[in-house]
Amino acid sequence: MAIRRPMRLAMRAFTLLLLAAAGGIWGASWWQGRAREAALRKVIERIEARSPVGQLRHAGTRGGKTLVAFREIGEGGAALPERTFEIDGDVVYVDALVVKFDDALVEAGDPLRGKSIHLFRRLFGER
């Protein structure tokens, strides 16, 4: 009888210790999952971030030519001065170079190479 009581106490203590360890493992796993999810959400936000780089507005037509007003959008959303162009035809094309950086730089949120670069070269028409 004297041996049974300490054995029962030891079994209860072992069971509680086992449950506490399992709960700790589950909690740590859950916490790591939440942290990973938050980090992935930030990466997705940076990848999906869209900001306008230019505005093109139809300003009218005159004798087979299309008038368009073009304005580049600079850093922080500040608009550069608008320029008006006269394009032959009724369809306007925008030619631009786009520089995309390695995904690892985008994921890391690199301040200089974390987004693509757009360089507008020319506007032209069908003719």
C-alpha positions, -999 to 999 in steps of 0.1 A, spaced: 0 0 0 28 24 9 44 18 -26 12 23 -45 6 59 -34 40 72 -44 36 53 -77 3 70 -84 17 104 -76 46 97 -99 23 86 -127 1 117 -123 32 140 -122 45 122 -153 12 126 -171 10 163 -163 46 168 -174 38 149 -207 7 171 -213 26 203 -205 54 193 -229 29 184 -256 11 218 -251 45 236 -252 54 219 -284 21 227 -300 22 263 -287 57 268 -301 47 253 -334 16 275 -336 37 306 -328 63 298 -355 35 293 -380 20 327 -372 54 344 -375 60 327 -408 26 336 -421 32 373 -411 65 373 -429 50 358 -460 22 384 -460 48 412 -459 66 396 -489 33 393 -508 25 429 -500 58 440 -515 55 419 -545 19 430 -552 26 466 -544 14 487 -573 20 524 -576 13 544 -607 44 555 -627 27 577 -653 -6 591 -664 -17 594 -700 -47 616 -708 -64 620 -742 -64 658 -748 -82 658 -782 -78 651 -819 -69 674 -847 -66 666 -884 -58 628 -881 -35 634 -851 -41 625 -815 -32 649 -787 -22 633 -754 -10 647 -722 16 626 -704 28 631 -668 53 609 -650 48 601 -613 79 605 -593 91 592 -559 64 593 -532 36 600 -557 47 635 -567 37 643 -602 63 657 -626 52 685 -650 27 675 -677 39 674 -713 16 674 -743 24 654 -775 8 652 -809 8 617 -823 0 606 -859 -31 583 -860 -57 574 -835 -38 547 -816 -11 557 -791 17 534 -780 40 539 -749 75 525 -751 92 519 -718 120 499 -703 113 479 -671 141 467 -649 131 439 -625 153 428 -597 159 394 -582 130 381 -561 153 377 -531 159 415 -531 122 422 -533 114 397 -505 141 413 -483 125 448 -490 158 462 -503 154 500 -503 171 505 -537 163 472 -555 131 461 -538 109 474 -567 111 475 -604 122 506 -623 103 521 -653 120 543 -678 97 558 -704 114 561 -738 88 574 -763 52 578 -773 43 569 -809 14 562 -832 4 537 -859 18 558 -888 
